[in-house]
Amino acid sequence: MMGKYQHKISFVVATKDRPQEMLSLLKCLETQSRRPDEVIIVDGGNNSVPENFVQSIKIPVKYIKFFPPSAARQRNAGLTFISSEIDLIGFLDDDIILEHTALERMLSFWEKASEDIVGASFNLVNHPSLAASNLKYSCLAEKLGIYNKKAGRVLRSGFQTMIGTADRTMEIQWLPTGAAVWRRTVFDTQKFDEWFAAYSYLEDLEFSYRAGKSHRLAVVADARYFHYPASGGRVSSFSFGKREVANRLYFVRKHTDLSILRCIFALGLRMLMSFYLFAKKRDAKYLSRVLGNIGGFKQAFLGKG
């Protein structure tokens, strides 16, 4: 089925110390009803994917080692290795699995897409339930512009609503890099912001929100995938809490159409939610996240922490 579509697609996968997940993803891509034209693996870890396995895959694979690891920098580096005939560039996390016909259906979408659509997400089937959703979806939170019931929106607070599992193909305002496809022309003028190099939380929100200001983005309902979060390569709850504040504030400050005051308020509410979950579940990771949030605020406004 390689000749059915006019578009040619390459996937960039930024990975670090997840060889088993990477092997599963490559096998998944090899058995797609329509295989990708090439895969670029940018590996920032010490535990490499076995070379003999990469060579055995029936897809052209370019395997690049990259140090120091950073998802944003690894993705930008991967872009430089894309073959000249490729016109669609996808990004995949190493711990996702596409349904057998997902890529075929994604390419069917692109065959009919208008030129002003520049990015499209695969549809996440097993989206986890949201913690404290009763608080997030309250009337007060919506009025303050902190959360919203509409999927895939970017609010004035700089917070984004989850896309969830779409029951129809629809337009959205941001795309996750976990499983998404872009027109190659987008990368003629922009790349992933490498400020997010330390921990690439929200780099996909920033990139896609920037692109979506002048173009259209979508989620393709019948191009489905599953996410099975890997345990490796994660930071501590404290470190995540700290970056949660720093990265969100950076995003809002960069995009002046957003509100820094609403962002601070939303971050405060997010911190209260974590404390509520700690009190309810007696799980220390939520308290650690709160302490990280406090450190993030101190660092952002006092230069300490």
Phi, psi and omega per residue, in radians:
M1 nan 0.216 -3.071
M2 -1.152 -0.484 -3.041
G3 -1.641 0.080 -3.029
K4 -1.265 -0.537 -3.016
Y5 -1.949 2.582 3.128
Q6 -1.376 -0.432 -3.117
H7 -1.400 2.595 3.002
K8 -2.067 2.369 -2.999
I9 -2.191 2.425 3.039
S10 -2.127 2.457 3.066
F11 -1.895 2.351 3.015
V12 -1.822 2.228 3.128
V13 -2.146 1.990 3.043
A14 -1.565 2.180 -3.065
T15 -2.396 2.806 3.109
K16 -2.745 1.987 3.050
D17 0.942 0.706 3.068
R18 -2.330 1.046 -3.054
P19 -1.105 -0.648 -3.118
Q20 -1.179 -0.734 3.096
E21 -1.120 -0.675 -3.138
M22 -1.155 -0.669 3.096
L23 -1.112 -0.727 3.132
S24 -1.128 -0.699 3.139
L25 -1.155 -0.765 3.122
L26 -1.074 -0.721 3.114
K27 -1.124 -0.672 3.091
C28 -1.076 -0.779 -3.133
L29 -1.172 -0.629 3.135
E30 -1.146 -0.535 -3.078
T31 -1.735 0.186 3.054
Q32 -1.096 2.610 3.093
S33 -1.101 -0.429 2.966
R34 -2.351 1.942 -3.090
R35 -1.281 2.669 2.992
P36 -1.190 2.775 -3.121
D37 -1.372 -0.437 3.018
E38 -2.885 2.815 3.088
V39 -2.286 2.295 3.080
I40 -1.914 1.983 3.078
I41 -1.730 2.132 3.102
V42 -1.991 1.841 -2.961
D43 -1.803 2.044 3.119
G44 -1.789 0.228 -3.080
G45 -1.859 3.086 3.114
N46 -1.677 -0.360 -3.110
N47 -1.672 1.586 -2.962
S48 -1.362 2.732 3.002
V49 -1.258 2.332 -3.124
P50 -0.969 2.239 -3.072
E51 -1.095 -0.658 -3.111
N52 -1.155 -0.543 3.109
F53 -1.239 -0.770 3.125
V54 -1.011 -0.760 -3.110
Q55 -1.198 -0.415 -3.109
S56 -1.455 -0.266 -3.108
I57 -1.208 2.396 -3.073
K58 -1.505 0.722 3.047
I59 -2.411 2.465 3.028
P60 -1.072 2.113 -3.112
V61 -2.141 2.275 2.999
K62 -1.915 2.194 -3.058
Y63 -1.993 2.036 -3.061
I64 -2.106 2.292 2.991
K65 -1.546 2.427 -3.046
F66 -2.479 2.207 3.106
F67 -2.391 2.558 -0.111
P68 -1.304 2.699 -3.076
P69 -1.178 2.469 3.063
S70 -2.953 2.150 -3.074
A71 -1.019 -0.758 -3.125
A72 -1.095 -0.826 -3.129
R73 -1.203 -0.652 3.133
Q74 -1.118 -0.723 3.120
R75 -1.139 -0.766 3.102
N76 -1.072 -0.697 3.112
A77 -1.121 -0.713 -3.139
G78 -1.067 -0.580 -3.138
L79 -1.044 -0.544 -3.080
T80 -1.288 -0.217 -3.116
F81 -1.777 0.054 -3.099
I82 -1.268 2.368 -3.134
S83 -1.149 2.654 -2.998
S84 -1.139 -0.494 -3.070
E85 -1.424 -0.118 -3.119
I86 -1.314 2.344 3.093
D87 -2.103 -0.145 3.025
L88 -2.160 2.319 -3.128
I89 -2.104 2.129 3.112
G90 -1.882 2.730 3.041
F91 -2.178 2.347 3.132
L92 -2.281 2.424 2.921
D93 -1.304 2.696 -3.075
D94 -1.338 -0.195 -3.100
D95 -1.911 0.559 3.060
I96 -2.016 2.781 3.072
I97 -2.324 2.179 3.094
L98 -1.457 2.495 2.959
E99 -1.075 2.748 -2.995
H100 -0.947 -0.634 -3.094
T101 -1.825 0.192 -3.017
A102 -1.053 -0.822 -3.105
L103 -1.194 -0.682 3.093
E104 -1.011 -0.755 -3.130
R105 -1.260 -0.588 3.053
M106 -1.119 -0.753 3.130
L107 -1.182 -0.565 3.047
S108 -1.075 -0.680 3.076
F109 -1.058 -0.794 -3.080
W110 -1.209 -0.473 3.098
E111 -1.075 -0.524 -3.074
K112 -1.853 -0.115 -3.031
A113 -1.211 2.438 3.068
S114 -1.255 2.796 -3.030
E115 -1.122 -0.411 -3.113
D116 -1.433 -0.082 2.980
I117 -1.540 2.093 -3.057
V118 -2.012 -0.224 -3.126
G119 -2.564 2.547 3.128
A120 -2.564 2.386 3.134
S121 -1.697 2.520 2.873
F122 -1.166 2.875 -3.029
N123 -1.791 2.027 -3.103
L124 -1.317 2.088 -3.062
V125 -1.441 -0.723 -3.032
N126 -1.834 0.896 -3.137
H127 -1.100 2.279 -3.138
P128 -1.214 2.709 3.084
S129 -1.221 2.594 -3.108
L130 -1.436 2.342 3.073
A131 -1.254 2.475 3.098
A132 0.930 0.705 -3.085
S133 -1.124 -0.486 3.108
N134 -1.129 -0.540 3.085
L135 -1.390 -0.726 -3.095
K136 -1.112 -0.643 -3.055
Y137 -1.723 0.306 3.098
S138 -1.244 2.760 3.131
C139 -1.066 -0.664 -3.123
L140 -1.106 -0.800 -3.136
A141 -1.072 -0.663 -3.137
E142 -1.225 -0.724 3.141
K143 -1.121 -0.587 -3.137
L144 -1.422 -0.058 3.124
G145 1.281 0.492 -3.112
I146 -1.646 -0.757 3.081
Y147 -2.369 2.934 -3.095
N148 -2.729 2.576 -3.131
K149 -1.346 -0.282 3.139
K150 -1.336 2.360 -3.077
A151 -1.337 2.532 3.002
G152 1.164 0.568 -3.140
R153 -1.798 2.679 3.003
V154 -1.981 2.084 -3.028
L155 -1.643 2.895 -3.085
R156 -1.106 -0.370 3.070
S157 -1.259 -0.195 -3.052
G158 1.528 -0.027 3.055
F159 -1.493 2.538 3.114
Q160 -1.912 2.585 3.029
T161 -1.578 2.555 -3.125
M162 -1.177 2.594 3.125
I163 -1.375 -0.583 3.139
G164 1.174 -2.690 3.085
T165 -1.778 1.964 -3.069
A166 -1.363 2.357 3.076
D167 -1.631 -0.013 3.087
R168 -2.746 2.703 3.045
T169 -1.214 2.268 -3.050
M170 -2.647 2.841 3.092
E171 -1.426 2.516 3.101
I172 -2.384 3.046 -3.055
Q173 -1.864 -0.104 3.088
W174 -2.682 2.766 -3.136
L175 -2.233 2.381 2.985
P176 -1.338 2.639 3.090
T177 -1.492 -0.044 -3.133
G178 -1.029 -0.619 3.134
A179 -2.866 1.533 -3.080
A180 -2.585 2.767 -3.109
V181 -2.264 2.402 -3.114
W182 -2.207 2.647 2.926
R183 -1.169 2.445 -3.103
R184 -1.084 -0.551 -3.089
T185 -1.042 -0.427 3.108
V186 -1.009 -0.645 -3.038
F187 -1.443 0.031 2.993
D188 -1.239 -0.455 -3.038
T189 -2.115 -0.239 3.139
Q190 -2.587 2.717 3.116
K191 -2.339 3.083 3.051
F192 -1.238 2.389 -3.100
D193 -1.246 2.023 -3.061
E194 -1.404 0.064 2.934
W195 -1.035 -0.533 -3.118
F196 -1.372 0.252 -3.017
A197 -1.068 -0.667 -3.066
A198 -1.044 -0.768 3.049
Y199 -2.702 1.983 -2.897
S200 -1.403 0.827 3.041
Y201 -1.411 2.182 3.124
L202 1.402 0.084 3.106
E203 -1.149 -0.533 3.101
D204 -1.263 -0.656 3.070
L205 -1.071 -0.827 -3.096
E206 -1.111 -0.807 -3.109
F207 -1.093 -0.861 -3.059
S208 -1.264 -0.596 3.089
Y209 -1.127 -0.679 3.100
R210 -1.109 -0.806 3.140
A211 -1.174 -0.620 -3.071
G212 -1.300 -0.170 3.113
K213 -1.197 -0.507 -3.108
S214 -2.075 0.000 -3.137
H215 -2.448 3.113 -3.122
R216 -1.883 2.591 3.136
L217 -2.226 2.707 -3.093
A218 -2.572 2.850 2.919
V219 -2.032 2.326 -3.057
V220 -1.730 1.905 -2.943
A221 -1.068 -0.689 -3.049
D222 -1.608 0.077 3.014
A223 -1.723 1.507 -2.885
R224 -1.736 2.628 3.076
Y225 -2.595 2.881 3.103
F226 -2.057 2.531 3.061
H227 -2.024 2.174 3.105
Y228 -2.085 1.535 -2.998
P229 -0.913 2.152 3.115
A230 -1.365 2.583 3.139
S231 -1.386 -0.502 -3.101
G232 -1.323 2.685 3.056
G233 1.379 0.243 -3.140
R234 -1.682 2.637 3.048
V235 -1.629 2.941 3.130
S236 -1.220 2.815 3.115
S237 -1.056 -0.643 3.110
F238 -1.117 -0.820 -3.132
S239 -1.116 -0.687 3.109
F240 -1.125 -0.756 3.124
G241 -1.021 -0.656 3.122
K242 -1.186 -0.810 3.137
R243 -1.211 -0.524 3.120
E244 -0.970 -0.736 3.129
V245 -1.339 -0.885 -3.065
A246 -1.054 -0.807 -3.073
N247 -1.221 -0.648 3.127
R248 -1.160 -0.771 3.129
L249 -1.100 -0.698 3.109
Y250 -1.071 -0.796 3.138
F251 -1.025 -0.799 -3.101
V252 -1.214 -0.689 3.115
R253 -1.147 -0.576 -3.137
K254 -1.243 -0.610 -3.103
H255 -1.872 1.738 -2.972
T256 -1.269 -0.135 3.034
D257 -1.326 -0.172 3.099
L258 -1.646 2.916 -3.031
S259 -1.933 2.077 3.135
I260 -1.174 -0.611 3.132
L261 -1.160 -0.760 3.095
R262 -1.127 -0.611 3.119
C263 -1.115 -0.797 3.132
I264 -1.079 -0.751 3.124
F265 -1.094 -0.767 -3.133
A266 -1.128 -0.695 3.099
L267 -1.126 -0.664 3.080
G268 -1.100 -0.740 3.099
L269 -1.138 -0.706 3.100
R270 -1.056 -0.673 3.119
M271 -1.159 -0.710 3.096
L272 -1.118 -0.625 3.092
M273 -1.098 -0.736 3.123
S274 -1.109 -0.694 3.123
F275 -1.171 -0.668 3.080
Y276 -1.061 -0.762 3.130
L277 -1.175 -0.587 3.068
F278 -1.120 -0.809 -3.130
A279 -1.140 -0.606 -3.094
K280 -1.362 -0.747 -3.020
K281 -1.781 -0.199 -3.086
R282 0.974 0.709 3.138
D283 -1.861 2.053 -3.022
A284 -1.114 -0.371 -3.116
K285 -1.107 -0.544 3.133
Y286 -1.250 -0.678 3.076
L287 -1.153 -0.701 3.108
S288 -1.074 -0.664 3.103
R289 -1.130 -0.714 3.092
V290 -1.061 -0.791 3.131
L291 -1.101 -0.644 3.052
G292 -1.124 -0.714 3.070
N293 -1.003 -0.787 3.130
I294 -1.062 -0.750 3.086
G295 -1.089 -0.643 3.104
G296 -1.128 -0.729 3.102
F297 -1.141 -0.748 3.119
K298 -1.071 -0.738 -3.139
Q299 -1.180 -0.690 -3.087
A300 -1.220 -0.631 -3.005
F301 -1.970 -0.320 -3.131
L302 -2.076 -0.121 -3.119
G303 1.234 0.396 -3.137
K304 -2.181 2.868 3.010
G305 1.766 nan nan
